[in-house]
Amino acid sequence: MDLVAALVKHVTHDAFLRRDGYDLRRHRTALAASQFLSTDELRALQLARLRDIVAAAAGHPFYRRRFRACGFEPGDLRDFADLARLPLLTKDDIRDGLGATLADGYSRGEVVHKRTGGSTGVPVHVDIDRAAMSLKKAATERHNGWAGLFPGDRLAAVWGDTSAAQPLRARLRNAMTARAFYLDTLRFDPPHIEAFLAQVRAKRPRVLMGHAHSIFRLAEHVRDRGGKISFGGVITTAMVLSPTERRVIEEVFRAPVFDRYGCEELSIIASECEAHQGLHEFAEGVFVELAGERADLPRPLILTDLSNRAMPLIRYEIGDYGVAEAGACPCGRGLPRLREVSGREADFLFTPDRVPVFGISILDTFIIHIPGIKQAQIVQDRYDHLLLRVVREARFTDESLALLGRRVREVFGERMRHEVAFVERIEPTASGKYRFSVCRIDSGGGE
Ligand SMILES: [Zn+2]
């Protein structure tokens, strides 16, 4: 028995959460039960919460204007179909209206600020109230549990983040709560990978988590060197997982893959259970609509956050696509399922020394910090040259341009050259999806 794990699970994890104003206990019990409600019971629960959040949205100036403009009263929402009377919420709506203020009665000091480059390279800022965050954190714990990850367990994470970059307080806190250690996907070279694998061998975490494609590249690295590493489960997230990638990951790490879909603005949205037959939605906290008619094709996901009252997201057009899975899951959970979700696609790019740099990590840690970028795309045509396509807005200044150059040098090194092309818009690929980073080096982005 890991004594530290027990201490963290039973004492420090919740103590830190409570200190930050979160209370998960009530939600844990409720979510453990509600996942096994029948489809009809869950639909009824969702409709009640949908009506509540729409009523709460009337307390936000943006929705007051919006409801008035389309002649909608919150009491008009009697069934799911009535939701269609409300327009979709776009990222521009959040940037230019919703995001400017909080709902009546909320102040900036009591909300959690989230920012993301999202699926489409458009930076979005959203504030989430703490009551909503408590529910979301409890839901994340529930879905982690399906993959065998519990509070107090060590976690190996492949992410655009390193614990070393955090201040000591954050690192101490990590040691006493999440107990995660990281492989930074902005430093994805053999020495860093080997150092991470040495930690894995020493600490023997039960679960490996990270961006799907980074985990795949890590599996390739281990396989090609004939190494042996096994986990209890692998959680892949934040982007498309191909069947080939899943097979390689499961073979190399001798563990089932639990694919997951979530985003910064809403936290967890859906994830696989132990049956691995689609991703169960976090239906108690998110209402999922699929736009369009063709049920067999990927359709745009329209998401309504059922808990965030400080900045309600109602019918949010996130830019990802999904296919619904019909019928009941063998696991017995009544939570509806998505067969597949597709959205974020990004290539690995390279430094002039040919060290891979993962596009999604740049998206998350890079463009959202530069003022005035409305959308961006990075195209690499040579090892020492990048083309940055930028859709700018009025706030974009010479300073933004200088900052962009500095970030390129920080991530890719001093020898990387780049040019910036200001464009009206960034075209999606032939499949209709947006790619944040595109590698056009002839080797095909391989080793
Ligand atoms: Zn299931």
Boltz pocket constraint, residues with backbone or C-beta under 6 A from the ligand:
constraints:
  - pocket:
      binder: B
      contacts: [[A, 273], [A, 274], [A, 275], [A, 276], [A, 280], [A, 329], [A, 330], [A, 331], [A, 332], [A, 333]]
      max_distance: 6.0
